[in-house]
Amino acid sequence: MKVQVMGDGQIIIPSEIRQRLGLREGDELLFSLEGDVVRLRPIKRRRLSEFRGALPATVPYPGKEAIRQHVAETLTIGNE
């Protein structure tokens, strides 16, 4: 597909390509230059919740209060 570069450097990505890649307004693209070839890749943002369980837990979760107490102790030790 052929597109034209506008005066301010903007291009219009054809709707067929936007639809195929699932691009929406505000999405970001990564440009890379390989010789005289330009590659465009969408940068897909992922929610933090999507990473839940991605890494094995090495220590059981002690609970919110235990973590708060540990942080408070750590901050107190660092300020002495």
The first five atom37 places (N, CA, C, CB, O) and aatype in JSON, in Angstrom:
{
  "aatype": [12, 11, 19, 5, 19, 12, 7, 3, 7, 5, 9, 9, 9, 14, 15, 6, 9, 1, 5, 1, 10, 7, 10, 1, 6, 7, 3, 6, 10, 10, 13, 15, 10, 6, 7, 3, 19, 19, 1, 10, 1, 14, 9, 11, 1, 1, 1, 10, 15, 6, 13, 1, 7, 0, 10, 14, 0, 16, 19, 14, 18, 14, 7, 11, 6, 0, 9, 1, 5, 8, 19, 0, 6, 16, 10, 16, 9, 7, 2, 6],
  "atom_mask": [
    [1, 1, 1, 1, 1],
    [1, 1, 1, 1, 1],
    [1, 1, 1, 1, 1],
    [1, 1, 1, 1, 1],
    [1, 1, 1, 1, 1],
    [1, 1, 1, 1, 1],
    [1, 1, 1, 0, 1],
    [1, 1, 1, 1, 1],
    [1, 1, 1, 0, 1],
    [1, 1, 1, 1, 1],
    [1, 1, 1, 1, 1],
    [1, 1, 1, 1, 1],
    [1, 1, 1, 1, 1],
    [1, 1, 1, 1, 1],
    [1, 1, 1, 1, 1],
    [1, 1, 1, 1, 1],
    [1, 1, 1, 1, 1],
    [1, 1, 1, 1, 1],
    [1, 1, 1, 1, 1],
    [1, 1, 1, 1, 1],
    [1, 1, 1, 1, 1],
    [1, 1, 1, 0, 1],
    [1, 1, 1, 1, 1],
    [1, 1, 1, 1, 1],
    [1, 1, 1, 1, 1],
    [1, 1, 1, 0, 1],
    [1, 1, 1, 1, 1],
    [1, 1, 1, 1, 1],
    [1, 1, 1, 1, 1],
    [1, 1, 1, 1, 1],
    [1, 1, 1, 1, 1],
    [1, 1, 1, 1, 1],
    [1, 1, 1, 1, 1],
    [1, 1, 1, 1, 1],
    [1, 1, 1, 0, 1],
    [1, 1, 1, 1, 1],
    [1, 1, 1, 1, 1],
    [1, 1, 1, 1, 1],
    [1, 1, 1, 1, 1],
    [1, 1, 1, 1, 1],
    [1, 1, 1, 1, 1],
    [1, 1, 1, 1, 1],
    [1, 1, 1, 1, 1],
    [1, 1, 1, 1, 1],
    [1, 1, 1, 1, 1],
    [1, 1, 1, 1, 1],
    [1, 1, 1, 1, 1],
    [1, 1, 1, 1, 1],
    [1, 1, 1, 1, 1],
    [1, 1, 1, 1, 1],
    [1, 1, 1, 1, 1],
    [1, 1, 1, 1, 1],
    [1, 1, 1, 0, 1],
    [1, 1, 1, 1, 1],
    [1, 1, 1, 1, 1],
    [1, 1, 1, 1, 1],
    [1, 1, 1, 1, 1],
    [1, 1, 1, 1, 1],
    [1, 1, 1, 1, 1],
    [1, 1, 1, 1, 1],
    [1, 1, 1, 1, 1],
    [1, 1, 1, 1, 1],
    [1, 1, 1, 0, 1],
    [1, 1, 1, 1, 1],
    [1, 1, 1, 1, 1],
    [1, 1, 1, 1, 1],
    [1, 1, 1, 1, 1],
    [1, 1, 1, 1, 1],
    [1, 1, 1, 1, 1],
    [1, 1, 1, 1, 1],
    [1, 1, 1, 1, 1],
    [1, 1, 1, 1, 1],
    [1, 1, 1, 1, 1],
    [1, 1, 1, 1, 1],
    [1, 1, 1, 1, 1],
    [1, 1, 1, 1, 1],
    [1, 1, 1, 1, 1],
    [1, 1, 1, 0, 1],
    [1, 1, 1, 1, 1],
    [1, 1, 1, 1, 1]
  ],
  "atom_positions": [
    [[0.85, -1.18, 0.0], [0.0, 0.0, 0.0], [0.89, 1.23, 0.0], [-0.96, 0.01, 1.22], [1.97, 1.25, 0.59]],
    [[0.42, 2.23, -0.66], [1.18, 3.45, -0.8], [0.5, 4.56, 0.0], [1.31, 3.85, -2.3], [-0.71, 4.75, -0.09]],
    [[1.3, 5.29, 0.81], [0.77, 6.43, 1.56], [1.67, 7.62, 1.29], [0.69, 6.12, 3.09], [2.8, 7.47, 0.82]],
    [[1.17, 8.8, 1.59], [1.91, 10.03, 1.36], [2.3, 10.65, 2.69], [1.09, 11.02, 0.51], [1.52, 10.65, 3.64]],
    [[3.53, 11.18, 2.76], [3.99, 11.88, 3.96], [3.51, 13.32, 3.87], [5.56, 11.81, 4.1], [3.73, 14.0, 2.86]],
    [[2.86, 13.78, 4.92], [2.35, 15.16, 4.96], [3.49, 16.11, 5.3], [1.21, 15.29, 6.0], [4.59, 15.68, 5.64]],
    [[3.23, 17.39, 5.2], [4.23, 18.42, 5.44], [4.85, 18.37, 6.83], [0.0, 0.0, 0.0], [6.02, 18.71, 7.0]],
    [[4.08, 17.96, 7.81], [4.59, 17.9, 9.19], [5.11, 16.51, 9.55], [3.5, 18.31, 10.17], [5.35, 16.22, 10.72]],
    [[5.28, 15.63, 8.54], [5.84, 14.3, 8.78], [4.81, 13.24, 9.1], [0.0, 0.0, 0.0], [5.17, 12.09, 9.31]],
    [[3.53, 13.6, 9.16], [2.5, 12.62, 9.48], [2.17, 11.76, 8.27], [1.24, 13.33, 10.0], [2.28, 12.19, 7.12]],
    [[1.75, 10.54, 8.56], [1.23, 9.65, 7.52], [-0.11, 9.11, 8.01], [2.23, 8.48, 7.2], [-0.39, 9.12, 9.21]],
    [[-0.91, 8.64, 7.09], [-2.17, 8.01, 7.45], [-2.0, 6.51, 7.22], [-3.38, 8.59, 6.61], [-1.7, 6.07, 6.11]],
    [[-2.2, 5.75, 8.28], [-2.12, 4.29, 8.18], [-3.45, 3.81, 7.61], [-1.8, 3.61, 9.58], [-4.5, 4.1, 8.18]],
    [[-3.42, 3.09, 6.51], [-4.67, 2.63, 5.9], [-5.55, 1.86, 6.89], [-4.38, 1.76, 4.69], [-5.05, 1.13, 7.75]],
    [[-6.86, 2.03, 6.75], [-7.8, 1.43, 7.69], [-7.67, -0.1, 7.74], [-9.22, 1.81, 7.32], [-7.83, -0.69, 8.81]],
    [[-7.38, -0.73, 6.61], [-7.21, -2.19, 6.59], [-6.1, -2.63, 7.53], [-6.91, -2.67, 5.16], [-6.24, -3.61, 8.25]],
    [[-5.0, -1.89, 7.53], [-3.87, -2.23, 8.4], [-4.22, -1.92, 9.85], [-2.6, -1.45, 7.99], [-3.92, -2.72, 10.74]],
    [[-4.87, -0.77, 10.11], [-5.26, -0.43, 11.49], [-6.19, -1.5, 12.06], [-5.96, 0.95, 11.53], [-6.03, -1.92, 13.2]],
    [[-7.14, -1.94, 11.25], [-8.09, -2.96, 11.73], [-7.38, -4.28, 11.98], [-9.22, -3.16, 10.71], [-7.62, -4.94, 12.99]],
    [[-6.52, -4.66, 11.06], [-5.82, -5.95, 11.21], [-4.93, -5.99, 12.44], [-4.97, -6.24, 9.97], [-4.81, -7.02, 13.1]],
    [[-4.31, -4.83, 12.77], [-3.44, -4.76, 13.95], [-4.2, -4.37, 15.21], [-2.32, -3.77, 13.71], [-3.63, -4.37, 16.31]],
    [[-5.47, -4.04, 15.08], [-6.27, -3.64, 16.24], [-5.85, -2.3, 16.79], [0.0, 0.0, 0.0], [-5.95, -2.06, 17.99]],
    [[-5.38, -1.4, 15.91], [-4.93, -0.08, 16.35], [-6.11, 0.84, 16.57], [-3.97, 0.53, 15.32], [-7.07, 0.85, 15.81]],
    [[-6.0, 1.62, 17.64], [-7.02, 2.61, 17.97], [-6.34, 3.95, 18.2], [-7.85, 2.18, 19.21], [-5.12, 4.02, 18.36]],
    [[-7.12, 4.99, 18.22], [-6.59, 6.32, 18.48], [-5.84, 6.33, 19.81], [-7.72, 7.38, 18.48], [-6.35, 5.83, 20.82]],
    [[-4.64, 6.88, 19.82], [-3.84, 6.95, 21.03], [-2.86, 5.81, 21.18], [0.0, 0.0, 0.0], [-1.95, 5.88, 22.01]],
    [[-3.01, 4.74, 20.39], [-2.05, 3.63, 20.45], [-0.68, 4.12, 19.99], [-2.52, 2.43, 19.58], [-0.57, 5.07, 19.22]],
    [[0.35, 3.46, 20.48], [1.71, 3.83, 20.12], [2.32, 2.8, 19.18], [2.58, 3.99, 21.36], [1.99, 1.61, 19.24]],
    [[3.21, 3.28, 18.31], [3.91, 2.42, 17.36], [5.4, 2.56, 17.58], [3.54, 2.77, 15.91], [5.9, 3.62, 17.95]],
    [[6.12, 1.47, 17.36], [7.57, 1.47, 17.46], [8.13, 1.46, 16.04], [8.09, 0.24, 18.28], [7.84, 0.56, 15.25]],
    [[8.93, 2.47, 15.71], [9.59, 2.55, 14.41], [11.0, 1.99, 14.56], [9.63, 4.01, 13.88], [11.68, 2.28, 15.54]],
    [[11.44, 1.18, 13.6], [12.84, 0.76, 13.56], [13.31, 0.84, 12.12], [13.02, -0.69, 14.14], [12.55, 0.6, 11.18]],
    [[14.57, 1.17, 11.96], [15.16, 1.34, 10.65], [16.2, 0.25, 10.46], [15.78, 2.75, 10.48], [17.16, 0.16, 11.23]],
    [[16.02, -0.56, 9.44], [16.95, -1.65, 9.12], [17.43, -1.44, 7.69], [16.26, -3.07, 9.29], [16.76, -1.84, 6.73]],
    [[18.59, -0.81, 7.56], [19.08, -0.43, 6.24], [18.19, 0.67, 5.7], [0.0, 0.0, 0.0], [18.07, 1.73, 6.3]],
    [[17.56, 0.42, 4.57], [16.63, 1.41, 4.02], [15.17, 0.96, 4.17], [16.94, 1.67, 2.54], [14.29, 1.44, 3.47]],
    [[14.94, 0.03, 5.09], [13.59, -0.48, 5.36], [13.12, 0.01, 6.72], [13.56, -2.04, 5.3], [13.83, -0.12, 7.72]],
    [[11.92, 0.58, 6.75], [11.32, 1.05, 8.0], [10.3, 0.01, 8.44], [10.65, 2.47, 7.83], [9.45, -0.42, 7.66]],
    [[10.4, -0.4, 9.71], [9.43, -1.36, 10.25], [8.61, -0.64, 11.32], [10.16, -2.63, 10.85], [9.14, 0.14, 12.11]],
    [[7.33, -0.91, 11.33], [6.41, -0.38, 12.33], [5.82, -1.54, 13.11], [5.3, 0.48, 11.68], [5.33, -2.51, 12.53]],
    [[5.85, -1.42, 14.43], [5.22, -2.45, 15.27], [4.37, -1.77, 16.33], [6.29, -3.38, 15.94], [4.81, -0.79, 16.93]],
    [[3.17, -2.27, 16.56], [2.35, -1.68, 17.62], [2.92, -2.02, 18.98], [0.89, -2.17, 17.51], [3.44, -3.11, 19.2]],
    [[2.82, -1.07, 19.89], [3.23, -1.3, 21.28], [1.93, -1.54, 22.05], [4.06, -0.07, 21.89], [1.15, -0.62, 22.27]],
    [[1.72, -2.76, 22.45], [0.49, -3.12, 23.16], [0.73, -2.97, 24.66], [0.04, -4.57, 22.8], [1.59, -3.63, 25.23]],
    [[-0.04, -2.12, 25.27], [0.03, -1.94, 26.72], [-0.72, -3.09, 27.38], [-0.57, -0.56, 27.15], [-1.79, -3.5, 26.92]],
    [[-0.16, -3.6, 28.45], [-0.82, -4.68, 29.18], [-1.09, -4.23, 30.6], [0.04, -5.98, 29.16], [-0.31, -3.49, 31.19]],
    [[-2.18, -4.68, 31.12], [-2.51, -4.37, 32.5], [-1.65, -5.19, 33.44], [-4.02, -4.62, 32.78], [-1.28, -6.33, 33.13]],
    [[-1.34, -4.62, 34.57], [-0.53, -5.32, 35.56], [-1.18, -6.64, 35.97], [-0.31, -4.43, 36.79], [-0.48, -7.61, 36.24]],
    [[-2.49, -6.67, 36.02], [-3.2, -7.89, 36.43], [-2.95, -9.05, 35.47], [-4.69, -7.61, 36.53], [-3.11, -10.21, 35.84]],
    [[-2.57, -8.74, 34.23], [-2.29, -9.81, 33.26], [-1.02, -10.58, 33.62], [-2.16, -9.22, 31.86], [-0.83, -11.7, 33.14]],
    [[-0.17, -10.0, 34.44], [1.07, -10.65, 34.82], [0.94, -11.51, 36.07], [2.14, -9.62, 35.02], [1.9, -12.18, 36.46]],
    [[-0.21, -11.49, 36.7], [-0.43, -12.28, 37.93], [-0.16, -13.76, 37.64], [-1.88, -12.08, 38.47], [-0.73, -14.33, 36.71]],
    [[0.69, -14.34, 38.43], [1.01, -15.75, 38.3], [2.09, -16.04, 37.27], [0.0, 0.0, 0.0], [2.4, -17.21, 37.01]],
    [[2.67, -15.0, 36.66], [3.69, -15.2, 35.64], [4.99, -15.74, 36.24], [3.97, -13.89, 34.9], [5.72, -16.49, 35.59]],
    [[5.27, -15.36, 37.48], [6.48, -15.81, 38.15], [6.1, -16.68, 39.35], [7.37, -14.61, 38.59], [5.09, -16.42, 40.01]],
    [[6.89, -17.69, 39.63], [6.57, -18.53, 40.78], [6.79, -17.76, 42.09], [7.41, -19.81, 40.77], [7.76, -17.01, 42.22]],
    [[5.9, -17.96, 43.04], [6.06, -17.35, 44.36], [7.1, -18.14, 45.14], [4.7, -17.29, 45.13], [6.98, -19.36, 45.28]],
    [[8.11, -17.46, 45.65], [9.16, -18.15, 46.41], [8.9, -18.06, 47.91], [10.52, -17.56, 46.08], [9.45, -18.84, 48.69]],
    [[8.07, -17.11, 48.31], [7.74, -16.93, 49.72], [6.22, -16.75, 49.8], [8.51, -15.69, 50.35], [5.66, -15.99, 49.01]],
    [[5.56, -17.43, 50.72], [4.11, -17.25, 50.83], [3.77, -15.82, 51.23], [3.52, -18.24, 51.84], [4.52, -15.18, 51.97]],
    [[2.65, -15.33, 50.76], [2.2, -13.96, 51.06], [1.86, -13.86, 52.55], [0.95, -13.58, 50.19], [0.98, -14.57, 53.03]],
    [[2.57, -12.98, 53.29], [2.35, -12.9, 54.73], [1.15, -12.06, 55.13], [3.56, -12.35, 55.39], [0.74, -12.09, 56.29]],
    [[0.59, -11.32, 54.23], [-0.56, -10.45, 54.53], [-0.14, -8.99, 54.56], [0.0, 0.0, 0.0], [1.04, -8.66, 54.72]],
    [[-1.13, -8.13, 54.39], [-0.88, -6.69, 54.29], [-0.22, -6.12, 55.54], [-2.19, -5.96, 54.02], [0.72, -5.33, 55.45]],
    [[-0.72, -6.51, 56.69], [-0.21, -5.95, 57.95], [1.27, -6.32, 58.16], [-1.05, -6.45, 59.14], [2.06, -5.48, 58.6]],
    [[1.62, -7.55, 57.86], [3.02, -7.97, 58.02], [3.93, -7.18, 57.08], [3.17, -9.49, 57.75], [5.04, -6.8, 57.45]],
    [[3.47, -6.92, 55.88], [4.26, -6.15, 54.93], [4.4, -4.71, 55.41], [3.62, -6.18, 53.52], [5.49, -4.14, 55.35]],
    [[3.3, -4.12, 55.89], [3.36, -2.75, 56.41], [4.33, -2.65, 57.58], [1.96, -2.27, 56.83], [5.1, -1.69, 57.69]],
    [[4.3, -3.63, 58.46], [5.19, -3.62, 59.62], [6.64, -3.74, 59.16], [4.83, -4.77, 60.58], [7.51, -3.04, 59.68]],
    [[6.91, -4.61, 58.2], [8.27, -4.77, 57.69], [8.78, -3.48, 57.05], [8.32, -5.92, 56.67], [9.93, -3.09, 57.26]],
    [[7.93, -2.82, 56.28], [8.33, -1.55, 55.64], [8.6, -0.5, 56.72], [7.22, -1.05, 54.65], [9.59, 0.22, 56.63]],
    [[7.73, -0.41, 57.71], [7.93, 0.56, 58.79], [9.24, 0.3, 59.52], [6.75, 0.52, 59.77], [9.97, 1.24, 59.82]],
    [[9.54, -0.96, 59.81], [10.8, -1.3, 60.48], [11.99, -0.95, 59.6], [10.83, -2.79, 60.85], [13.0, -0.44, 60.1]],
    [[11.89, -1.22, 58.32], [12.98, -0.93, 57.4], [13.23, 0.58, 57.33], [12.66, -1.48, 55.99], [14.38, 1.02, 57.33]],
    [[12.15, 1.37, 57.27], [12.3, 2.82, 57.21], [12.88, 3.36, 58.52], [10.96, 3.48, 56.91], [13.67, 4.29, 58.5]],
    [[12.48, 2.78, 59.64], [12.99, 3.21, 60.94], [14.48, 2.91, 61.05], [12.22, 2.52, 62.07], [15.24, 3.75, 61.52]],
    [[14.89, 1.72, 60.63], [16.3, 1.34, 60.7], [17.13, 2.25, 59.81], [16.49, -0.13, 60.28], [18.24, 2.63, 60.18]],
    [[16.63, 2.6, 58.64], [17.37, 3.47, 57.72], [17.51, 4.89, 58.21], [0.0, 0.0, 0.0], [18.39, 5.61, 57.75]],
    [[16.64, 5.34, 59.14], [16.68, 6.72, 59.63], [17.47, 6.86, 60.92], [15.28, 7.24, 59.85], [17.59, 7.97, 61.44]],
    [[18.01, 5.8, 61.44], [18.75, 5.88, 62.72], [20.14, 6.39, 62.51], [18.8, 4.53, 63.41], [20.9, 6.52, 63.47]]
  ]
}
